[in-house]
């Protein structure tokens, strides 16, 4: 190999690396831009909150979207982590002030599995208990209800609002699926739904 060829080879490789970085940057830019306009996959409805001593009991229904995508991920042998997240907030406009607006936070995390050998789905609660389901429709029915979620109120304002949302923990997925969720604008989450102000 000539000296000129030996010099051109590193330059060519360096140019290729720069091109890859530029392409990845463009994909991420358009991915983030798409997330801003993509519709959420889930919606929380019919929020009901009931003060129970030093806690708030929460019930709601969830409208599920992108069910075919969720099934596809499970069929690939991946586990989905379903999160129900609740907060006790100061009444607006103070609800989003860090360290001041949120006085209590709680969540429940369910792990959703698919077993191809028995063609069954399972939901594992945060205590490790498994519930088996013969069909995806039964899993969807279970996910579509937030039932008697208890949000402890250890301290904070005597008057506030309950905020609730649900989402799939995308960060628990393998890196390739996390990238696909970003570039594909999956947005496997719901917006926050906020109750009317109440006292505890």
CORBEL-V659676 format. One record per pair of residues at least 4 apart in sequence whose ideal C-beta (glycine too) atoms are under 7 Angstrom apart, sorted by the first residue. I is the first residue (numbers start at 1). J is the second residue. Records with the same first field share a line. If there is no record, write none. Layout:
I->J / J
This chain:
1->5 / 6
3->7
4->8
5->9
7->11
8->12
9->13
10->14
11->15
12->16
13->17
14->18
15->19
16->20
17->21
18->22
19->23
20->24
21->25
22->26
23->27
24->28
25->29
26->30
27->31 / 183
28->32
29->33
30->34
31->35 / 182 / 183
34->38 / 185
35->185 / 187
38->185 / 187
39->187
40->187 / 189 / 190 / 191
41->65 / 66 / 186 / 187 / 188 / 189
42->62 / 63 / 64 / 65 / 166 / 189 / 190
43->63 / 190
44->60 / 62 / 164 / 165 / 166 / 190 / 193
45->60 / 61 / 63
46->60 / 61
47->60 / 164 / 193 / 195
48->59 / 60
49->56 / 58 / 162 / 195 / 198
50->57
51->56 / 198 / 200
52->56 / 57
54->152 / 153
55->150 / 151 / 152 / 153
56->88 / 151 / 153 / 162 / 200
57->148 / 150
58->86 / 146 / 149 / 151 / 162 / 164
59->146 / 147 / 148
60->146 / 164
61->144 / 145
62->143 / 144 / 146 / 166
64->140 / 143 / 144
66->70 / 186 / 188
67->71 / 140
68->72
69->73 / 186
70->74 / 80
71->75 / 136
72->76
73->78 / 80 / 177
74->78 / 80 / 112 / 114
75->114
78->173 / 177
79->111 / 112 / 113
80->112 / 168
81->109 / 111 / 168 / 169 / 172
82->110 / 112 / 143 / 168
83->107 / 109 / 166 / 167 / 169
84->107 / 108 / 146 / 149 / 166
85->107 / 165
86->106 / 149 / 151 / 162 / 163 / 164
87->102 / 104 / 105 / 163
88->103 / 104 / 151 / 153 / 156 / 160 / 162
89->95 / 101 / 102 / 160 / 161 / 163
90->94 / 95 / 100 / 101 / 157 / 160
91->95 / 159 / 160 / 161 / 197
94->100 / 101
95->101 / 161
96->101
97->101
103->155 / 156 / 157 / 160
104->151 / 152 / 153 / 154 / 156
106->151 / 152
108->126 / 149
109->126
110->123 / 124 / 125
111->124
112->121 / 123 / 139
113->121 / 122 / 124
114->121
115->120 / 122
120->132 / 133 / 134
121->133 / 136 / 139
122->130 / 131 / 132 / 133
123->131 / 139 / 142
124->128 / 130
125->129
133->138 / 139
134->138
136->140
137->141
138->142
139->143
140->144
146->164
151->162
153->200
156->160
158->199 / 200
159->197 / 199
160->197
161->194 / 195 / 197
162->195
163->192 / 194
164->192 / 193
165->189 / 190 / 191 / 192 / 193
166->190
167->188 / 189 / 190
168->188
170->178 / 181 / 188
171->178
173->177 / 178
175->179
176->180
177->181
178->182
179->183
180->184
181->186 / 188
